[in-house]
């Protein structure tokens, strides 16, 4: 529930041209942030790890389900699948903002695997996959030679 008063943050985003992005895709944090004027959020492997630590009660069943459905997957493959789903949940929360602003706001920024910083083909493959997860995904690539090529 949104506070009964307008916070300084809400005042800032409603009276200036400032866009407020949340540096997390945690359901609790992002819901609160959107209620106070946030128009975007970011995710990366570190942020998603923190989200899982905070909201494991929301994810432990799904993690076990992904493992059961994909018995040959490595921990890395399971982790990236959950990473995508955490980001998708954040994108879903932001979708009304995205629709209200005709796609100019309401995006969830999702980072490609930093281990692929030298592999343009792998970056492109993952970026295309991420782009298809939700209409309001914004893909981040590293600023490396391969990232720029991608």
Buried (B, 14 or more C-beta within 10 A) or exposed (E): EEEEEBEEBBEBBEEEEEEBBBEBBBBEBBBBBBEBBBBBBBBBBEBBEBBBEBBEEBBEEEBEEBBEEEEEBEEEEBBBBBBBBBBBBBBBBBBEBBEEEEEEBBBBBBBBBBEBBEBBEBBBBBBEBBEEBBEBBBBBBBEBEBBEEB
